[in-house]
Amino acid sequence: MTRRIAQTASLALLLLAPLHADAWSDPGHEAVCQIAFLELTPAVRAKVNSILSHEDARFRSFAVACTWPDEDKSVDGTIQYRRRDDHFVNVERGVAAITSEDCGRRPRCLFSAIHADADALKNTTGKDQLTALKFLGHLIGDLHQPLHVSYADDRGGNDIPVSQAAGCQNLHALWDYCLPEELRQRLGASRHPTDLGTRLHAEITDSERARWRQGRLVDWAAESYAIVRKAETKYCLIEGTRCCYDTHECENRAGNDEARQTKRLTHLPHSYDDSEIDTVKQQLEKAGVRLAAILEAQLR
């Protein structure tokens, strides 16, 4: 299997970036929102375009607009910075399954943010409605990135280094960037913001579409969390109901990065991409179909 990703310039830039990666890279978010845009009825698609007509030229395409919530997220004073806790759900390691919309120890999380943005999209106008549309598109994508429904002590896999054979330095980055990039290459999609999503949309069947539109946010989060806990994901070891950091401890101990990373380096098999690429593909497709359903409900 091709492992050329590690040599690309874009990945080199990723490895120089801060360790805390975002949920899905730009291509992943663009794919989700392009799928949703193509799923929309003509009337709702026109409403989305009307809302985006007030955006500057760079983000006027819905596919690209969905990357905006990650822009300037580390810059104090921006709305993206103020809402940086909205991008994930953290649970305790003893939680066996997601069964409620609980933000745990934080006052805000994906659940509360998605509801707030969906309400604002329906009931506001102007800049507030535009901001809600961009965040809603982005956060539905986040909900389907499995490592954004996980644990605070290792920052959703950002503190779990993986063998360099995997192409990315940590498990979160692998799911965020390397697997979607591998998917893009396998499908022969260009780097144009709408190409990957358009190709994925063409593969969605009517039966998948009908099935994926069912359920609530908590059900969709539960799907992501189940992926996190799969043995094949290599994120943790299940001891009873606990998702343990390794065979000796059930949380990531901060304060000794070198020792922790040496002990917990995860050597992924060369077949990892092959086994997980279909999961990434389906998560992106599910997110797009479900986002469309939400947009149609709020903008009809």
C-alpha positions in Angstrom: 0.0 0.0 0.0 1.2 3.5 -0.8 2.8 5.4 2.0 3.8 8.5 0.1 1.7 10.8 2.3 4.5 11.3 4.7 6.6 12.8 2.0 4.1 15.4 0.8 4.6 19.1 1.5 1.2 19.4 3.1 1.9 16.7 5.6 5.3 18.3 6.3 3.4 21.4 7.3 1.0 19.4 9.4 3.9 17.9 11.4 5.2 21.4 12.2 1.8 22.5 13.4 0.7 22.6 17.1 0.1 19.1 18.5 -3.6 19.9 19.2 -5.1 19.1 15.8 -8.6 20.0 14.7 -11.4 17.6 13.9 -11.0 16.6 10.3 -8.6 18.6 8.3 -10.0 21.2 5.8 -10.6 18.5 3.1 -12.7 16.5 5.6 -14.9 19.4 6.6 -15.2 20.5 3.0 -16.3 17.0 2.0 -19.0 16.9 4.7 -20.4 20.2 3.7 -20.3 19.6 0.0 -22.2 16.3 0.5 -24.8 18.2 2.5 -25.0 20.9 -0.1 -25.7 18.4 -2.8 -28.3 16.6 -0.6 -30.3 19.8 -0.1 -33.6 20.5 -1.9 -33.2 23.3 -4.4 -35.2 25.7 -2.1 -33.0 25.1 0.9 -29.8 25.2 -1.2 -30.9 28.7 -2.4 -31.4 29.8 1.2 -27.9 28.6 2.1 -26.4 30.5 -0.8 -28.4 33.6 0.2 -27.0 33.4 3.8 -23.5 32.9 2.4 -23.8 35.9 0.0 -22.9 38.1 2.9 -19.7 36.3 3.5 -16.4 37.4 2.0 -15.3 35.8 -1.2 -13.0 33.2 0.4 -15.7 31.5 2.4 -18.7 32.0 0.1 -18.8 28.4 -0.9 -20.5 26.3 1.7 -17.8 23.6 1.5 -15.1 26.2 2.4 -17.3 28.1 4.8 -17.4 25.0 7.0 -13.6 25.4 7.6 -14.0 28.9 9.0 -14.6 27.9 12.7 -11.0 26.5 12.8 -9.6 29.9 11.5 -7.9 31.9 14.2 -9.1 29.4 16.8 -5.9 30.0 18.8 -6.2 33.8 18.6 -7.5 35.3 21.8 -10.5 37.6 21.2 -12.0 35.8 18.2 -15.3 34.0 18.3 -13.5 30.9 17.2 -11.2 31.2 20.3 -14.2 31.8 22.6 -15.9 28.7 21.2 -12.9 26.3 21.1 -14.5 24.0 23.7 -17.5 23.5 21.4 -15.6 21.1 19.1 -15.6 18.0 21.3 -17.3 15.8 23.9 -15.1 14.4 26.7 -16.3 11.5 28.9 -14.8 9.5 31.7 -12.9 6.3 30.7 -15.4 4.1 32.5 -18.3 5.2 30.3 -19.2 2.2 28.2 -21.5 4.0 25.7 -22.9 7.5 25.0 -26.5 7.5 26.2 -27.2 11.1 26.9 -26.3 14.6 25.8 -23.9 15.2 28.7 -21.1 17.7 28.5 -19.5 16.2 31.6 -17.2 18.6 33.5 -17.5 21.3 30.9 -20.3 23.8 30.6 -20.2 23.5 26.8 -19.5 20.8 24.3 -20.6 19.6 20.8 -24.1 18.8 22.1 -24.9 22.2 23.5 -23.2 24.0 20.6 -25.0 22.2 17.9 -28.4 22.8 19.5 -27.6 26.5 19.9 -26.4 26.9 16.3 -29.4 25.1 14.9 -31.7 27.4 16.9 -29.8 30.5 15.8 -29.9 29.4 12.1 -33.7 29.1 12.3 -34.4 32.2 14.4 -31.8 34.9 13.6 -30.8 36.8 10.5 -27.7 38.6 9.2 -24.3 38.0 10.7 -25.7 35.8 13.6 -27.4 33.5 11.1 -24.2 33.3 8.9 -22.1 32.5 12.0 -24.5 29.8 13.0 -24.5 28.2 9.5 -20.7 28.0 9.5 -20.4 26.6 12.9 -23.3 24.1 12.5 -21.7 22.7 9.3 -18.3 22.4 11.0 -19.6 20.9 14.3 -21.7 18.2 12.7 -18.5 17.2 11.0 -16.7 17.2 14.3 -19.3 15.0 15.9 -18.4 12.3 13.3 -14.7 12.4 13.8 -14.4 9.6 16.4 -11.6 11.1 18.4 -13.6 14.2 19.2 -15.9 12.0 21.3 -13.3 10.6 23.6 -11.1 11.6 26.6 -9.6 14.8 27.9 -6.5 13.3 29.5 -4.9 12.5 26.2 -6.6 15.3 24.3 -8.5 13.0 22.0 -5.4 11.0 20.9 -3.2 14.1 20.4 -0.9 12.8 23.2 -0.7 9.3 21.7 2.3 9.2 19.4 2.2 6.6 16.6 5.0 4.9 14.7 6.2 7.0 11.8 5.2 4.2 9.4 1.7 5.5 9.9 2.6 8.8 8.3 1.4 11.1 11.1 2.9 11.8 14.5 -0.1 11.1 16.7 -3.4 9.2 16.5 -5.6 12.3 16.3 -3.7 13.7 13.4 -3.8 10.3 11.7 -7.7 10.4 11.8 -7.8 14.1 11.2 -5.6 14.3 8.1 -3.8 11.2 6.9 -6.8 8.9 6.6 -8.9 11.5 4.7 -5.9 12.3 2.5 -5.4 8.6 1.8 -9.1 8.4 0.9 -8.8 11.4 -1.4 -5.9 9.8 -3.3 -7.6 6.5 -3.6 -10.7 8.1 -5.1 -8.6 10.1 -7.5 -10.1 13.4 -6.2 -8.3 16.7 -6.7 -7.6 19.2 -4.0 -10.5 21.4 -5.1 -12.7 22.1 -2.0 -15.8 20.4 -3.6 -14.2 17.4 -5.4 -13.9 14.9 -2.6 -17.4 15.6 -1.3 -18.9 15.4 -4.8 -17.3 12.0 -5.4 -18.4 10.6 -2.0 -21.9 11.9 -2.5 -22.2 10.0 -5.8 -21.6 6.7 -3.9 -24.4 7.2 -1.3 -27.3 4.9 -1.9 -30.9 5.7 -1.2 -31.1 3.0 1.5 -28.0 4.5 3.2 -29.5 8.0 3.0 -32.7 6.9 4.6 -31.0 4.9 7.3 -28.4 7.6 8.2 -31.1 10.3 8.5 -32.6 8.5 11.5 -31.6 9.1 15.1 -30.5 12.0 17.3 -27.3 13.7 18.1 -26.7 11.3 21.0 -27.1 8.3 18.7 -24.6 9.8 16.2 -22.1 10.5 19.0 -22.6 7.0 20.3 -21.5 5.7 16.9 -18.3 7.8 17.0 -17.6 6.6 20.6 -18.0 3.0 19.6 -15.3 3.5 17.0 -13.0 5.0 19.6 -13.4 1.9 21.8 -12.9 -0.7 19.0 -9.7 -2.7 19.5 -8.8 -2.1 15.8 -8.7 1.7 16.4 -5.7 1.1 18.8 -6.8 4.0 21.0 -7.1 2.1 24.2 -7.4 -1.3 25.9 -10.8 -2.3 27.4 -10.4 -3.4 31.0 -13.9 -4.2 32.2 -15.8 -1.1 31.1 -12.8 1.2 31.2 -10.9 2.4 28.2 -7.4 2.2 29.6 -4.4 4.1 28.5 -2.2 1.0 28.7 -2.1 -2.3 30.7 -0.9 -0.5 33.9 -3.1 2.7 34.1 -6.4 3.9 32.9 -5.5 7.6 32.3 -2.8 9.5 30.6 -0.5 10.9 33.3 0.5 14.5 32.4 3.8 15.9 33.5 6.3 13.5 32.0 5.9 13.7 28.3 9.1 11.9 27.3 8.4 8.9 29.6 4.8 8.7 28.6 5.5 8.8 24.9 8.2 6.2 25.1 5.9 3.9 27.0 2.8 4.5 25.0 4.2 4.7 21.4 1.6 2.9 19.3 3.0 0.8 16.5 0.3 0.6 13.9 0.2 -2.3 11.5 0.8 -1.5 7.8 -2.8 -2.6 7.2 -4.2 0.1 9.5 -5.1 2.5 6.7 -6.8 -0.4 4.8 -8.9 -1.4 7.8 -9.9 2.1 8.8 -10.3 4.0 5.5 -13.8 2.7 5.0 -14.7 3.9 8.5 -13.5 7.4 7.6 -15.4 7.3 4.3 -18.6 6.3 5.9 -18.3 8.9 8.8 -17.8 11.7 6.2 -20.8 10.5 4.2 -23.0 10.1 7.3 -22.1 13.6 8.5 -23.0 15.1 5.2 -26.4 13.4 4.9 -27.2 14.2 8.5 -26.1 17.8 8.2 -28.5 18.2 5.2 -31.4 16.9 7.2 -30.7 19.4 10.0 -30.4 22.3 7.5 -33.7 21.3 5.8 -35.4 21.2 9.2 -34.2 24.6 10.2 -34.4 26.5 6.9 -37.6 25.1 5.4 
